[in-house]
Amino acid sequence: MSESRLRNIGIVAHIDAGKTTVSERILFYSGVERRMGEVHEGSAVMDWMEEERRRGITITSAATTVPWRDHHINLIDTPGHVDFTIEVERCMRVLDGAVLVVNAVAGVQAQSETVWRQIVRHNVRSIAFVNQMDRPGADFFGAVADLRDRLGVTALPVQYPIGTEREFRAIVDLVTGEATLFPSEDSGREPRPIPVPDDVADEVGVLRAELIETLANEDEGVLAAVLEDREPDPEQLRSAIRARVLAGTLMPVLVGAALRNVAIQPLMDAVVDYLPSPLDVPPVKGRRMDDGSPVAAPPLADGPLVALAFKLIADPSEDLVFTRIYSGTIEPGRKVFNPRVGRMERVARVLRMHADTRVALERAGPGEIVALSGCKQTVTGDTLTEHDGAVVLEELDFPEPVITLVVEPSAMGDRDKLGHALGRLAFEDPSFRVSEDAETGQWLVAGMGELHLEIKRHRLADDFHLEVNVGRPRVAYREAPTSAGVGKAEVDRVLAGTRVFGAVELEVRPASPVAPKDDEAAVTALVAPTLVWDEDCLVPEALRTAVATSLLLEATVGPRFGFPMGGLEIRVFGGASFPDRDSELGFTQAASAALRQALANAEVMLLEPVMSFEIEAPAEFMSGIIGALNAKQADIRDLSVDGELRRVVGKVPLEKMFGYASTLRSLSQGRASFSLIPAGFRPVPPDELAERGLVWR
């Protein structure tokens, strides 16, 4: 199929906004599925993992392909919970368009803002779907205002809801001015056109006039129709909307109720009409492996292969590498080059995924999102390309874990089996880290939140049949310098009959300003340690890679408490070199010693992760909730009124929030909702070090 008839989209939103329900209706109305899966019944096709069906939430992104109006839509249903934001991040990297699902009652919520930042960062074009209009308290225009105010986008309604709550069953298309009624769930009838009701005709007229006026500002055809006092053609309006969406200056807003099967077909029409094809987005950019020069890869079937591996599934039968092909084609049996490992990989099968169902393909071309089997060395973020003239795409960035746990096998004979299982889980999820404590022999696992790690524990039991004992969650502390320090070291000795020499002089300094010790409310955005080389540095070019590896490895252990370093820049500016004596061992040892000395000369602070929180609850429970937050040293930034609900937002140390879901249920009789999103780091108050068991090394 032509690339112009292809759409690569993601369904994204805050948890419980109805993403998976929207996806299930799309599967049904496109004819891919004969029955509608339901999240609350545990029968959703896209939530195929047992843990997803048990909990009624999306944990891993699921891909499928559906036909609509002679187009193919590659659809990815993404998680809404912040603990699994890595799934959204890596999907956004390879998608061209997105449908942002917004709760009609709550409007734009915390995770919606996080998802929107990911959409903007990856330059993904989007439309909004205000869902759950059948619920009490639904407010379409409130949701539109939220999109404008909280996301800062030009959100423009292209549909208008007829009726509210249980009476909502029809919409008006503001592009055509026509109304459509969607029959009740059990009637079995098709949607049918109806006259625009008299009680909404005036408001529809005003909204349609606003739509036309907005489009006339940037479209000459629509402007000409306005000046000639005639109605623009619907196709002309769709073309103008599409142009604005592709330019990133407009977000069309649609409306519906997925659970009651209202307005899903118009949403699919909007995906085809407004969201980009692979030909409508700029060619992906990378660099040549041989000389580092920039290069673009347009979507040409006969062009050189350029593809990105963005997700892995460690399946018991075969590992699957989810791949976006930007240029060239891939067929079963083809050999592709992985620049990261410098090896050829043989593709065993090319698969089109439908959740956990696989359909073998004879070939896949530009714009396709497929799964590959047989690529043994490929991991998330790798480029697959040609051996000659290899192109390397920018790697994916993964968030740092914020919680760690100690994990032990219940049966000591399962230790090796547990190590293998943890390795498999870390292989497919880059935000899940595994390490072994050299002193105790225990496994340490780190993740994005309590739910994230709880899911991994259940997968150990369900997928690997392992029962484990886990310790109390611990936050992932970081150490960061607040001042510069200089270190110098030289190694010059004979080792096993060989002369070993190396000399390194370096400086450590904060990579970004760190919050002062006495400002517990201030938050720092830490970055991973970075390394820079002065032009006149005498460390030999051939040994710099080994020296860099040694320094970054040394930075994984901080000087005060042994936690990894962050917010640290290492500048290597001096040293010495004697070609007849220089050795890799000498320089790596000297570099490690110089870094330890520099950190000893710098002031280093212990930092803990801070979370942004947003809590919604009925007014009668809010005073108790705020009191509990104050006891947890929360920094409350805002308290707002939304009908019968109250919304409180702020920041709080993660260490204070373990088990908070149960606390909030008790405080609100189960009627409150909350979200936590990583927001940086803050200094740990000195008087809390001892009670947390933190002892200076």
TIPA-52432 format. One record per residue (C-alpha): residue number from 1; x, y, z. Coordinates in steps of 0.05 Angstrom, whole numbers, plus 5000, padded with zeros to 4 digits. Each point is the difference from the previous one (the first is absolute). Example, Ala and Ser with C-alpha at 12.3 -4.5 7.8 and 13.67 -1.06 7.14 Angstrom:
BEGIN
     n      x      y      z
     1   5246   4910   5156
     2   5027   5069   4987
This chain:
BEGIN
     n      x      y      z
     1   5000   5000   5000
     2   5023   5071   4984
     3   5032   5036   5058
     4   4949   5056   4990
     5   4945   4952   5023
     6   5037   4981   5064
     7   4989   5030   5069
     8   5044   4985   5060
     9   4962   5024   5061
    10   5000   4991   5075
    11   4941   5004   5048
    12   5026   5038   5061
    13   4970   5031   5063
    14   4998   5001   5076
    15   4981   4935   5034
    16   4925   4983   4997
    17   4985   5050   4945
    18   4978   4942   4956
    19   5058   4988   4952
    20   4993   4925   4996
    21   4924   5005   4994
    22   5010   5047   4940
    23   5049   4950   4970
    24   4952   4942   5010
    25   4945   5038   4963
    26   5047   5016   4944
    27   5015   4926   4993
    28   4926   4983   4997
    29   4977   5054   4952
    30   5058   4988   4953
    31   4979   4926   4996
    32   5064   4973   5031
    33   4962   4972   5060
    34   4930   4971   5000
    35   4985   5017   5072
    36   5017   5059   5044
    37   5051   4987   5055
    38   4986   5033   5066
    39   5053   5023   5049
    40   4955   4992   5061
    41   4985   4928   4980
    42   5073   4982   4987
    43   4984   4984   4927
    44   5036   5057   4965
    45   5041   4975   4941
    46   5053   5054   5007
    47   5010   4985   5074
    48   5025   4931   4985
    49   5046   4988   5060
    50   4968   4962   5058
    51   5022   5054   5048
    52   4966   5054   4957
    53   4934   4962   4999
    54   5004   4987   5075
    55   5011   5073   5017
    56   4960   5033   4945
    57   5058   5045   4979
    58   5048   5003   4942
    59   5071   4981   5019
    60   5035   4990   4934
    61   4986   5033   4933
    62   4964   4955   4951
    63   5002   5008   4924
    64   4950   4981   4947
    65   4981   5019   4929
    66   4929   5017   4978
    67   4971   5019   4932
    68   4957   5061   4990
    69   4978   5035   4936
    70   5054   4966   4957
    71   5053   5019   5051
    72   5041   4959   5049
    73   5004   5027   5071
    74   5058   4973   5042
    75   4972   5012   5070
    76   5037   4996   5066
    77   4961   5001   5065
    78   5045   5028   5054
    79   4998   4998   5077
    80   4973   5059   5039
    81   5033   4987   5067
    82   5063   5041   5013
    83   5039   4937   5022
    84   4998   4977   4927
    85   5015   5067   4967
    86   5060   4968   4965
    87   4950   4962   4957
    88   4970   5065   4977
    89   5069   5032   4990
    90   5027   4947   4953
    91   4935   4996   4961
    92   4998   5075   4990
    93   5069   4995   4969
    94   4974   4958   4941
    95   4929   5027   4991
    96   4977   5053   4952
    97   4934   5018   5034
    98   4963   4992   5066
    99   4929   5001   5027
   100   5001   5034   5068
   101   4940   4972   5038
   102   4973   5049   5052
   103   4952   4984   5057
   104   4938   5044   4989
   105   4989   5005   5076
   106   5071   5011   5026
   107   5027   5035   4938
   108   5076   5001   4990
   109   5032   4962   5057
   110   5072   4993   5024
   111   5021   4943   4955
   112   4966   5034   4941
   113   5050   5057   5009
   114   5058   4950   5004
   115   4977   4966   4936
   116   4992   5068   4966
   117   5072   5018   5016
   118   5021   4934   4967
   119   4957   5016   4939
   120   5033   5069   4994
   121   5070   4973   5012
   122   4994   4950   4943
   123   4962   5047   4953
   124   4940   4955   4995
   125   4937   5030   4970
   126   4936   4989   5040
   127   4925   5005   5006
   128   4959   4998   5064
   129   4941   4956   5017
   130   4958   5022   5059
   131   4975   4933   5025
   132   4948   4979   5053
   133   4950   5053   4981
   134   4946   4953   5027
   135   5024   5008   5072
   136   4968   5046   5052
   137   5038   5066   5002
   138   5027   4994   4929
   139   5020   5068   4973
   140   5023   5002   4927
   141   5018   5074   5000
   142   5034   4994   5067
   143   5045   4946   4970
   144   5014   5045   4939
   145   5018   5057   5047
   146   5046   4953   5039
   147   5036   4981   4936
   148   5012   5073   4985
   149   5019   5021   5070
   150   5040   4941   5026
   151   5033   4977   4935
   152   5005   5068   4966
   153   4973   4974   4934
   154   4952   5030   4949
   155   4944   4950   5015
   156   4942   5009   4951
   157   4935   4960   5004
   158   4982   4966   4934
   159   4941   4963   5031
   160   4944   5020   5048
   161   4965   4952   5049
   162   4924   4995   5000
   163   4972   4981   5068
   164   5036   4989   5066
   165   5014   4940   5045
   166   4954   4941   4983
   167   4965   5041   4947
   168   5063   5010   4960
   169   4994   4959   4936
   170   5012   5049   4943
   171   5051   5051   4975
   172   5002   5056   4949
   173   5058   5001   4951
   174   5019   5074   4998
   175   5037   4990   4934
   176   4937   4977   4962
   177   4947   5029   5047
   178   4966   4931   5002
   179   4977   4961   5062
   180   5007   4925   5011
   181   4962   4955   5049
   182   5035   4939   5028
   183   4950   4946   5021
   184   5000   4967   5068
   185   5049   4945   5013
   186   4950   4943   4992
   187   4961   5025   4940
   188   5048   4974   4947
   189   4984   5059   4954
   190   5049   5043   4962
   191   5011   5074   5014
   192   4951   5043   4961
   193   4995   5074   4983
   194   4950   5043   5037
   195   4981   5073   4996
   196   5039   5047   5045
   197   4954   5011   5061
   198   4971   5070   5005
   199   5025   5009   5072
   200   5073   4994   4978
   201   4996   5030   4930
   202   5022   5069   5022
   203   5061   4975   5039
   204   5019   4954   4943
   205   4997   5060   4952
   206   5045   5041   5045
   207   5051   4944   5008
   208   5000   4986   4925
   209   5011   5074   4986
   210   5059   5000   5049
   211   5029   4938   4966
   212   4996   5032   4931
   213   5028   5066   5025
   214   5060   4965   5033
   215   5015   4961   4937
   216   4992   5062   4956
   217   5059   5032   5037
   218   5049   4952   4967
   219   4963   4970   4939
   220   4989   5042   4938
   221   4944   4956   4974
   222   4959   5005   5063
   223   5015   5074   5004
   224   4975   5010   4929
   225   4935   4964   5017
   226   4990   5045   5061
   227   5013   5064   4960
   228   4952   4976   4946
   229   4948   4986   5053
   230   4991   4927   4982
   231   5006   4935   5038
   232   5068   4967   4994
   233   4999   4929   4972
   234   5009   4947   5055
   235   5059   4970   4963
   236   5031   5069   4999
   237   4991   5006   5075
   238   5029   4931   5012
   239   5060   5017   4958
   240   5010   5064   5039
   241   4995   4963   5066
   242   5049   4948   4977
   243   5050   5053   4979
   244   4996   5033   5068
   245   5008   4933   5036
   246   5061   4981   4958
   247   5030   5068   5015
   248   4988   4988   5075
   249   4958   5064   5008
   250   4932   4968   5014
   251   4970   4943   5040
   252   4931   4979   4975
   253   4955   4978   5057
   254   4950   4944   4991
   255   4949   4973   5050
   256   4969   4933   5017
   257   4987   4945   5050
   258   5039   4937   4982
   259   4968   4955   5053
   260   4931   5014   4969
   261   5027   4996   4928
   262   4987   5073   4984
   263   5041   5036   4946
   264   5056   4949   4989
   265   4991   4999   4924
   266   5008   5076   4994
   267   5063   4994   5042
   268   5029   4949   4951
   269   4981   5047   4942
   270   5038   5056   5035
   271   5062   4955   5007
   272   4999   4990   4924
   273   4981   5072   4984
   274   5045   5039   5047
   275   5059   4960   5025
   276   5063   4993   4958
   277   5024   4942   4957
   278   5075   4982   5000
   279   5006   5045   4938
   280   4974   5060   5039
   281   5054   5001   5053
   282   5072   5021   4990
   283   5049   4944   4983
   284   5033   4970   5061
   285   5069   5027   5014
   286   5061   4961   5022
   287   5075   4999   4990
   288   5047   4958   4960
   289   5038   4950   5040
   290   5066   5010   4963
   291   5008   5076   5005
   292   4943   5024   5045
   293   4971   5045   4946
   294   4925   5014   5003
   295   4954   4964   4952
   296   4925   4997   4986
   297   4963   4936   4982
   298   4938   5014   4958
   299   4946   4945   4997
   300   5023   4965   4936
   301   4986   4926   4990
   302   5062   4993   4956
   303   5043   5043   5046
   304   5052   4975   5049
   305   4971   4967   5062
   306   4992   5044   5061
   307   4957   4973   5058
   308   4995   5011   5075
   309   4989   4946   5052
   310   4955   5035   5051
   311   4972   4943   5043
   312   5017   4928   5019
   313   4958   4943   5025
   314   5036   4942   5034
   315   4953   4946   4978
   316   5009   4928   5022
   317   4999   4976   4927
   318   5037   5056   4965
   319   5024   5070   5017
   320   4964   5053   4960
   321   5031   5067   4979
   322   4947   5052   4984
   323   5028   5042   4944
   324   4981   5063   4961
   325   5027   4998   4929
   326   5017   5069   4974
   327   5033   4981   4934
   328   5011   4936   4960
   329   4967   4933   5009
   330   5008   4939   5045
   331   4984   4929   4980
   332   5006   4934   5038
   333   5070   4974   4994
   334   5032   5067   4987
   335   5063   5020   5036
   336   5002   5068   5032
   337   5057   5038   5034
   338   4998   5023   5072
   339   5051   5056   5008
   340   5000   4998   5076
   341   5028   4930   5003
   342   5033   5002   4931
   343   4967   4935   4979
   344   4952   4975   4948
   345   4933   4973   5024
   346   4957   4951   4960
   347   4925   5015   5001
   348   4963   4934   5009
   349   4929   5026   4994
   350   4965   5066   4985
   351   4935   5004   5039
   352   4940   5046   5003
   353   4975   5001   5071
   354   4928   4999   5024
   355   5011   5006   5075
   356   5032   4932   5014
   357   4979   4968   4934
   358   5051   4997   4944
   359   4990   5001   4925
   360   5061   4984   4957
   361   5016   5048   4943
   362   5041   4989   4937
   363   5029   5070   5004
   364   4991   5067   5035
   365   5018   5068   4972
   366   5007   5074   5020
   367   4953   5024   5053
   368   4982   4931   5025
   369   5002   4980   5074
   370   5015   4926   5005
   371   5030   4949   5047
   372   5063   4962   4980
   373   5024   4934   5028
   374   5071   4972   4996
   375   5038   5064   5019
   376   5039   4972   5059
   377   5045   5060   5014
   378   4950   5057   4990
   379   4973   5039   5059
   380   4954   5060   5008
   381   5027   5061   4965
   382   5044   4964   4950
   383   5002   5018   4926
   384   4993   4946   4947
   385   5032   5021   4934
   386   5046   4982   4942
   387   5071   4976   5013
   388   5029   5047   4948
   389   4985   5073   5015
   390   4968   4982   5067
   391   4954   5054   5029
   392   4991   5007   5075
   393   4937   5032   5028
   394   4997   5037   5066
   395   4993   4953   5058
   396   4940   5000   5047
   397   5004   5035   5067
   398   4974   4962   5060
   399   4981   5029   5068
   400   5040   4983   5061
   401   4966   4952   5050
   402   4974   5032   5064
   403   4987   4938   5044
   404   5043   4940   5017
   405   4984   4933   5032
   406   5040   4941   5026
   407   4976   4935   4968
   408   5018   4930   5023
   409   4975   4932   4977
   410   4956   4964   5049
   411   5039   4936   4986
   412   5076   5008   4999
   413   5004   4950   4943
   414   4965   5051   4956
   415   5054   5053   5004
   416   5028   4990   4930
   417   4930   4993   4972
   418   4980   5066   5033
   419   5062   5035   4970
   420   4981   4975   4931
   421   4927   5022   5008
   422   5019   5070   5025
   423   5048   5006   4942
   424   4943   4984   4951
   425   4955   5052   5031
   426   5054   5053   4997
   427   5015   4980   4928
   428   4930   5021   4978
   429   4990   5059   5047
   430   5057   5052   5001
   431   4968   5036   5060
   432   5008   4937   5042
   433   5071   4993   5026
   434   5031   4939   5033
   435   5066   4995   5038
   436   5032   4953   5050
   437   5024   5024   5068
   438   5072   4976   5002
   439   5001   4997   5076
   440   4934   4965   5015
   441   4989   4963   4934
   442   4928   5027   4998
   443   4967   5025   4937
   444   4982   5073   4997
   445   4946   5021   4952
   446   4981   5072   4984
   447   4939   5027   4965
   448   4954   5060   4989
   449   4952   4988   5057
   450   4968   4951   5048
   451   4951   4975   4948
   452   5055   4990   4949
   453   5040   4955   5047
   454   4937   4964   5025
   455   4984   4982   4928
   456   5070   4972   4991
   457   4992   4958   5062
   458   4935   4971   4973
   459   5033   4986   4933
   460   5055   4961   5036
   461   4945   4956   5029
   462   4955   4995   4938
   463   5051   4997   4944
   464   5061   4968   5034
   465   4965   4961   5056
   466   5045   5032   5053
   467   4979   5019   5070
   468   5043   5056   5029
   469   5008   5038   5065
   470   5005   5076   4993
   471   5024   5053   5048
   472   4969   5066   5016
   473   5002   5051   4942
   474   5057   5049   5003
   475   5007   5064   4961
   476   5055   5007   4948
   477   5044   5053   5033
   478   5052   5038   4960
   479   5063   5037   5019
   480   5017   5064   4964
   481   5056   5051   5006
   482   4983   5071   5021
   483   5069   5027   4988
   484   5060   4984   4955
   485   5058   4956   5019
   486   5066   4983   4967
   487   5036   4933   5001
   488   5066   4975   4973
   489   5030   4931   4998
   490   5058   4964   4967
   491   5014   4925   4993
   492   5071   4979   4983
   493   5022   4931   5020
   494   5020   4932   4973
   495   4944   4948   5001
   496   5014   4928   4980
   497   5063   5022   4965
   498   4966   5055   4961
   499   5008   5075   5011
   500   4933   5031   5015
   501   4992   5076   4995
   502   4942   5049   5000
   503   4988   5070   5026
   504   4934   5038   5002
   505   4980   5068   5028
   506   4926   5018   5002
   507   4947   5044   5031
   508   4931   4983   5024
   509   4946   5053   5002
   510   4924   5004   5004
   511   4968   4989   4933
   512   4941   5043   5022
   513   4985   5043   5061
   514   4983   4958   5060
   515   4949   5023   5052
   516   5033   5028   5063
   517   5001   4958   5063
   518   4954   5045   5039
   519   4946   5003   4946
   520   4962   4935   5007
   521   4945   5023   4952
   522   5048   5012   4942
   523   5005   4946   4948
   524   5058   4982   4955
   525   4995   4967   4932
   526   5059   4951   5000
   527   5034   4976   4937
   528   5044   4939   4992
   529   5075   5011   5008
   530   5032   5029   4938
   531   5072   5004   4977
   532   5037   5054   4961
   533   5072   5002   4974
   534   5042   5063   4996
   535   5032   5010   4932
   536   5071   5000   5029
   537   4988   4939   5044
   538   5059   4952   4995
   539   4961   4935   5010
   540   5012   4961   4935
   541   4940   4998   4952
   542   5005   4924   4995
   543   4990   4992   5075
   544   4945   5051   5011
   545   4942   4951   4991
   546   5029   4955   5055
   547   5012   5060   5045
   548   4929   5026   4989
   549   4972   4931   5017
   550   5042   4997   5064
   551   4978   5070   5022
   552   4926   4988   4988
   553   5004   4934   5036
   554   5035   5033   5059
   555   4944   5052   5002
   556   4949   4945   5015
   557   5025   5000   5072
   558   4995   5067   5036
   559   5053   5021   5051
   560   4953   5011   5060
   561   4949   4944   5001
   562   5017   4957   4940
   563   4939   5021   4959
   564   5008   5015   4925
   565   5022   5070   4980
   566   4957   5048   4961
   567   5004   5072   4977
   568   5074   4990   4990
   569   5046   5024   4945
   570   5071   4972   4996
   571   5050   5043   4962
   572   5065   4965   4983
   573   5051   5056   4988
   574   5068   4972   5014
   575   5046   4941   5008
   576   5063   4974   4968
   577   5017   4952   4944
   578   5062   4960   4983
   579   4986   4958   4937
   580   5050   4947   5020
   581   4968   4991   5069
   582   4926   5018   4992
   583   4952   4944   5016
   584   4925   4994   5005
   585   5004   4970   5070
   586   5043   5058   5024
   587   4954   5054   4974
   588   4936   4968   5025
   589   5029   4991   5070
   590   5026   5071   5000
   591   4932   5027   4977
   592   4963   4963   5055
   593   5049   5025   5053
   594   4996   5072   4974
   595   4924   4998   5002
   596   4999   4975   5071
   597   5048   5056   5021
   598   4958   5053   4963
   599   4936   4978   5033
   600   5035   5001   5068
   601   5019   5073   4986
   602   4930   5019   4978
   603   4939   5010   5043
   604   4950   4944   4986
   605   4927   4999   5020
   606   4951   4942   5009
   607   4936   5009   4960
   608   4934   4962   5000
   609   4946   4996   4945
   610   4942   5047   5004
   611   4932   4986   4969
   612   4947   5048   4973
   613   4932   4978   5026
   614   4930   5016   4979
   615   4942   4977   5043
   616   4926   5006   4985
   617   4948   4987   5053
   618   4930   5022   5022
   619   5002   5064   5041
   620   4981   4966   5066
   621   5064   4959   5001
   622   5050   5053   4978
   623   5018   5029   5069
   624   5021   4931   5025
   625   5040   4988   4936
   626   5037   5067   5006
   627   5015   4987   5073
   628   5031   4933   4982
   629   5041   5032   4944
   630   5027   5053   5048
   631   5022   4944   5046
   632   5039   4971   4941
   633   5037   5066   4989
   634   4963   5012   4935
   635   5008   5067   4965
   636   4928   5017   4981
   637   5000   5046   4939
   638   4926   5008   4983
   639   4930   4981   5022
   640   4945   5009   4949
   641   4925   4987   4995
   642   4971   4958   4944
   643   4925   4993   5013
   644   4990   4953   5060
   645   5074   4980   4997
   646   5061   5033   5029
   647   5068   4993   4968
   648   5065   5009   5037
   649   5068   5000   4966
   650   5071   5006   5026
   651   5064   4963   5012
   652   5021   4950   5053
   653   5061   4955   5014
   654   4989   4931   4972
   655   5024   4968   5065
   656   4938   5028   5035
   657   4951   4970   4950
   658   5011   4925   5005
   659   4933   4967   5011
   660   4963   5065   4990
   661   4946   4968   4956
   662   4973   4963   5060
   663   5004   5062   5044
   664   4961   5041   4949
   665   4946   4947   4994
   666   4990   5003   5075
   667   4998   5076   5002
   668   4950   5006   4943
   669   4958   4936   5007
   670   5030   4978   4933
   671   4973   5062   4963
   672   5066   5036   4986
   673   5050   4990   4944
   674   5072   5021   4997
   675   5061   4998   4955
   676   5075   5006   5013
   677   5049   5023   4947
   678   5077   5006   5009
   679   5017   5073   5008
   680   5075   5001   5017
   681   5041   4996   5063
   682   5007   5039   5065
   683   5052   4998   5056
   684   4987   4950   5055
   685   4991   5038   5066
   686   5062   4986   5043
   687   4958   4983   5061
   688   4966   4943   4962
   689   5063   4964   4978
   690   5006   4957   5063
   691   4927   4980   5004
   692   5003   4978   4928
   693   5060   4956   5014
   694   5047   5043   4958
   695   5071   4998   5027
   696   5060   5036   4972
   697   5049   4952   4969
